[in-house]
Structures are given as structure tokens and as C-alpha cells.
Amino acid sequence: MINASVSFLSKTPCELGEGPFYCERRETLYWFDIVGRKRHAFDFKSRLETHQSIPEMASAMAVIDERHDLVFTESGLWRLELGTGCWIPVCNIEVDDDKTRSNDARVHPSGAMWLGTMGKSAETGAGAIYHYRAGTVTKLFSDITIPNAICFSPAGDIAYFTDTKTGKLMRVSVNVDDGLPVDKPEVHFAQPEDDVGGIDGAVCDRDGRVWNARWGAACVDVYTPEGKRTESIELPVSQPSCPAFVGANRMAVTSAFEGMDATARNADSDAGRVVLLDFEIPIKPRFEPRVVI
């Protein structure tokens, strides 16, 4: 059994917290409030939390180099200059469709980035999953309602993803050199009929286990490389959205209060805050590689 002490990293509630990204060199965790159009950051060295407004909905990021980040927004990918705050367009993704927005994304070991889009009102089949690397965008999967759980095996030979609506965590073999699929996806884990909540954001550790936030179930689930759910770690928020390792034996999990009425908010007063898990046993974290633009 994996036990962890639970605390809160941030006091700032996000309506739709998503896309936690830890930069090991900066010792900083970034995350987004998609609906609030902000990027949040917590510096573990200074213990300071900062907030940056964004012109449009954004949900995920990657590091290009020490001075530039790549940010995934509802119109595509942008290069953010950290020193000046200048936003420079990199490529358009569904820029002509004002009904869709960015959602889940993660960087493959090759420096490629998988990017999921969805309808702003979660319209059925309105989204897709794309592959980006070195200036080229390729659509991988279409007719996706809520793309989530994008992550990669330590060797970079397996990609995981889900359409949350289906209740199925998928896996597909990919090329280790560029992160492109080389086979058809297959079901890695199918939620039982009596399962509460839906498969949301995920990250893979160095042992190849998939750690997944289960939206609506107040937990992070752990899946083996063989597709067996072995752990469910309870969280103090009902709508966790995505985990990220933030150091040895430590994980941050974003959450949301989206869709909650006053009664639900009162019952879940910490909804939207970032949860911090400190594990009691050794966990082998994996941090994101730099993206190739």
C-alpha cells in the first residue's frame, strides 16, 4: 500500500485547475486555471506563489530553454519569453474553431508533444489529439470528447491516453525517436461499471506505473504497466484533474470547482486548490523533457 501525508500547496482555488508542470531546474511548479485564464507558479526555493493572466484559455506547457516556455492555448502553441512576457505564435491548432479549446498535453522523451483539444462545453466528439515536433503538427486521433491521461512509458515506446467519456485508458506503441504511433491503440484498463468518476490527467513514473487523477472520485489511482489498478490514494478534493511529480517522493495534484453549486462547494471547501502528497515509501519520479520546437 502507498501511503502519503496530504497538504495543500496553494491557497488559490482554480475553477478548472489543470496542466501541472514541474521544472526541476527552476524548482518551480506551474499550473493553469483554464476558465480563469491564468498561469500559476509556485517557487519551492522562495516559497512564493505568482499568477500570470493569459489572453485566452490555456491548459498546458513545456520548457523550451531557460528563457522560453511553450504554452498550449485554445488557438495553438505560443512561445512565452519569460523575461519580457512577450507571446510569440508558434503554430495554430484549431484556431478557426471558436468552440474548442486546449486540454491535456505532455512531452514525449523525444521532445515531441501530444496535445488534446475538446469542445468548450464538452461536446461529443468535438476534440482531437495531435502530435507536435519541430514545427510539424499531425492529427493522431479524432472524434475525442475529453482528451486526458496523456503520458509516456520511461523508454518512450508506449503512449497512454483516454477519452474520459469512454472510461477506457488506452495504450499505443510509438516510435521512440519521434513519439509517433506505430500501431493501433488498445485498451489498457477499462473502468468497472460501478466505478465512481472518470479517468483524468496522468503521469508515468520510472517504474512504468501510470498515476491517474480520477475526476469526481477524490483519488489518484496507480496502474501497473500490465494494466492493473493497484492503488487508490484518497484526496481531500472531489475533482482532482492531473498529477505531477515535484521532487523525490512528492506529487502535486491540481483540482477544480467547475460545475459545483453552492451546496457542493460548501461540502468541498478546498475544491480548486493544489494538493501536495508526500509519500512514505520511495517513489521514482520522472520529470518532463524539453520540447523540440
N, C-alpha and C positions, 0 to 999 in steps of 0.2 A: 504493500500500500504506500502511495505517495502522500505524505502529509506536508502541509505548509502553513506557516503563520500568515495571516491576512491583514493588510493595512491599506490605506489609501495614499496614493502618490500625489494626487491633485485634489484641491477643493473645488475646482471649476467644473460644474456639470455641463456636459455636452448634450444637445438634443439628439444628435446622432454621431457619437464618437466612433472613429474608425481609423484604419491605416496606421497603427503604431509602428514606428521605425526607430530602432536604436542605432546610433552611430557610435561605434566603440572608440574611435579616435577622439571624438569630441566629448565622449561620456555624456551624451545628451539623448533623451527620448523625445521624439516628435510624434504628434498625432493630430487628427483633424476632427473638426465638427463640420460635417458635410452641410447640414442645414444652416448652421450659423456662419458658414463661410469664413472659418478661421483655422489657422495652423497654430497649435500649441507646442511649447517646448519646455522640457524640464532638464536643467543642467545639474547633474549629480555632484559635480565638484563644488559649485557655488550654492546649490540648493535653491536656485532661483527659477521661477516659472515665468515664461513670457508668452505673449499672444500676438499673432500677426493676422490682420484682416486680409482676405483674398477676394479678388474681383468677382469670382464665380464659384460654384460648388467645386470642391476638391476633396479627394479621398485617400490619396496615397502618394508616396515619394520614393526617391532613391538618391544616393550620393553620386555625383559625377566626379568631383575632386574637392579639395579643401575650401574652395571659394564658390562652388556651384552645386545646387541641388536640382534634380529633375522632379517636377510636380505634375501629377495626373489630375486633370480637371475635366469638367463637363465638355470642354471643347477640344481637349487633346493634351499633349505634353508641352510643358514650358520649362525653360531653364531659368532658375532663380539665382541671381547674383547676390550672395549673402552680404557683401559689403555695401552695395548701393540699394538693394531691394528692388532692382530692376527685373522685370519679367520679359523674357525673350522667347518667342514662339519656336518650338522645335518641330512639331508635326501636328496636323489636325487628325482628330478621331471623332467621327460623327458630329462634326462641327455644324452641319446643316440640319441636324435633328434636334430641335429645342425641347423635345420630350424625353430625351435620355440624358444620363449623367454618368460620371465615373463611379466605380465602386471598388472592388477588391483588386489588388495587384501585388506582385512580388518579383524579385530579381532572381533569375536563374544563375548558377555558378559561372556560366559563360559570359555573363554581363548582359544577356537578353532580359527583357522584362515582359511578363504576361500581364495583361490588363483587361479587366472586366467592366463592361458597361451594362446599364439597366434602365428601365423606364423610371421617371421621377415619381411615378405612382405605382411602381412595380407591376406595370402592365405585362401580361403574359407574353413571353417570347420576344419582348422588345429589345433585349440586350444581346451581347455577344462577348466572346473572349478573343483578344488579339495578342499577337507576338510582335515585339519591337526590338530591333537591334541595329545599331549603326545606321540609322536613318531610314530603315525599311520597316513598314507596318504590314503584317499579314493577318488576315482574319482566320482564326483557327476553328471556332465553333460559333454557330448562330442559333437563333431561337432560344436564347437563355433568358430566364426571367430574373433571377437574382444570383449573379455570379459570386462565388465565395470559395474559401478554403484553398486558394492558390498557394502552393508551396512545392518544394522540390526535395528529392532524396539527397543525402550527403554527396553521393557520387555524381549527381546531376543526370542520372539515367531514367528517373521516374518523375513525372509531374502529377500532382493531385489537384483536383478542383471539384466544385459542386455547383449545381443549380439548386439553391436551398429549397425551392418549391418541390423538388423531386424526392428529397430525403435520402439521396444517394451520394456518398463520397466516391468520386471516380478516380481512377489512376490510368496513366497512359505512358508508354515508353517514349522517351525523347532522345534526341541526339545530344551527347554531352558537349559537343563543340559549339552548338548554337541554340539549344533548347527547343528545337522544332520537333513535333511529334513524328514518330516513325512507325506508328501502329494505331489501331483504333482504341478508343477508351473502353475500359471495362469497369464494372462495379467493384470497388474496394470494400465498402461497407454500406449496407442498406439499413436504415433505421427501422426498428420494430414498429408494428402498428400502434403499440401503446406508448411509444417514446414521446416524451414531452419536448417541445421546442424544435428548433431547426438548426442544421449544420451551418455555421457561420465562418468567420475567419480562422486561419490555421497557420501553424509554423512547424517546421520539421527540425528535430534535434540531431546531434551527430551519431546517435544510435539508430536513426531512421524512423523514429516514432513520430507520429503526427499528433500535435497538440491542437485541439479544436475548441473554440468558444461555441457553446450551444445556446443560441438566442432563445430566450423565453424559458430556459431551464436552470438558470443561475449556476452554471458549472462550466468547467473546462474538461473535456474528455481527452483521453490518451488512447491512440490506436497503434498497434504494432505494425511493422512492415508487412505482416501477413494479413492485416485487415481485421484484427480482433480488438474490440474495445476492452481495455484492461483497467482503466481508472476513470473516475469522475470526481473532480475536485470541486467542492462546493465554494460558491462565491456569494458575497453579500449584495449582489445586484442581480436583478432578474433578466436583464437583457444585455449580457456580455456580447461583444461584437468581434474582437480579434485579439490574440495574444502576441507578445514579442518578448524574446529573451533580452534582459537588460544587465547581464553580467552572469557570473558563475552562480548557479543555483537560485536564480532570481528571474521572475517573469512579471511583466506588466500586461494588464488586460483592459482594453477600452470598453465602454458601455454606453447606453443610451436611455433617454426617457421618451423617445419618439413614440407617439401613439398612446401615451398614458393619459388617462383622465385624472381628475383631482384625487379620487379615491385611491387609484393605483399609485400615484405619486406619493401620497401620504404613507402608503404601505411600503414603498421602496424609496425612501428619502435620499438615498445615495445614488440613485439611478443617474447615469451620465458621467460619473466620476471614473478615474483610472484606478483600478485595483492593483495592488502590489502583492505578489506571492513570494515568500522566502521559503524555499524547500528545505526539509530536514535531512534529505539524503542527496548525494551528489547527482547533479543533472548536467549533461554535456550540451551546452548551448551552441547554436550556430547563428552567426551574425550575417547580415546582408552583404554580398559583394557589391562593388561599384558597378554602375550601369555603363554600357558602351553606347555612346550616342553618335 
